[in-house]
Amino acid sequence: FAISSIEDVIYIFDKLGIGKLELVKEKKNQKIFHLHSDSVVLRLKGPIEADFRMEAGLLAEAIQMIDGVESECQEDINRRIHQVKFTVLQTN
């Protein structure tokens, strides 16, 4: 996939079946995304402890490609509303 904008990242997350990614807040060195979908609900309700580290890494790399700045991503899972919050921090 060619990634040149946040819209591309949102499209890729959707097409790969990861879920609906939404940019909810953007600051100078930080972007906050929410991820939700039926697949997120199924993973959170499953018998195995779910994490979203792979998705966080994919998002950090994508933002790094778009902005040209090293990025890290932290995931926070809200099991009550079946939503994952990704905080992307640009380290430079």
C-alpha positions in Angstrom: 0.0 0.0 0.0 1.2 3.5 -0.8 0.7 5.8 2.2 0.8 9.5 1.8 -2.0 10.8 4.0 -4.0 9.9 7.1 -7.0 9.1 4.8 -4.8 6.4 3.3 -4.1 4.9 6.7 -7.8 4.9 7.6 -8.6 3.2 4.3 -5.9 0.5 4.9 -7.2 -0.2 8.4 -10.7 -0.6 6.9 -9.7 -2.8 3.9 -7.5 -5.1 6.1 -10.5 -5.7 8.4 -8.8 -4.2 11.4 -11.6 -1.7 12.0 -12.8 1.8 11.6 -10.0 4.2 12.5 -10.8 7.8 13.3 -8.5 10.8 14.0 -10.1 12.5 17.0 -7.4 15.0 18.1 -4.3 16.4 16.6 -1.6 18.5 18.3 1.8 19.6 17.1 3.6 16.3 18.2 0.7 14.1 19.0 -2.3 12.5 17.2 -5.0 10.5 18.9 -7.0 7.9 17.0 -9.9 5.7 18.0 -10.5 2.2 16.6 -13.8 0.4 16.7 -15.6 -2.3 14.8 -17.2 -5.6 15.1 -13.8 -7.3 14.9 -12.6 -5.3 17.8 -15.6 -6.3 19.9 -15.0 -10.0 19.0 -11.3 -9.8 19.9 -12.1 -8.1 23.3 -14.8 -10.7 24.1 -12.7 -13.7 23.1 -11.1 -16.2 25.4 -7.5 -14.9 24.7 -6.3 -11.6 26.2 -6.4 -9.2 23.3 -3.8 -6.5 22.6 -3.5 -4.2 19.7 0.3 -3.7 19.6 0.6 -4.8 15.9 -2.0 -2.2 15.0 -0.2 0.4 17.1 3.1 -0.4 15.3 1.4 -0.2 11.9 -0.1 3.2 12.8 3.2 4.6 14.1 5.1 3.5 11.0 2.4 5.0 8.8 2.5 8.4 10.6 6.2 8.3 10.4 6.1 7.8 6.6 3.6 10.6 6.2 5.2 13.2 8.4 8.9 12.1 8.1 9.4 12.2 11.8 10.1 9.3 14.1 6.9 8.2 15.9 5.8 5.9 18.7 2.3 4.7 19.4 0.6 3.7 22.7 -2.6 1.7 22.8 -5.3 2.1 25.5 -8.2 -0.4 25.5 -11.6 0.6 26.8 -13.3 -2.7 27.3 -16.6 -1.1 28.4 -17.3 0.6 25.1 -15.2 -1.8 23.0 -12.8 0.9 21.7 -9.1 1.2 21.3 -7.4 4.6 21.7 -4.1 5.0 19.9 -1.8 7.9 20.9 0.9 8.6 18.4 3.8 10.7 19.7 6.4 12.2 17.4 9.7 11.9 19.1 11.7 14.5 17.2 
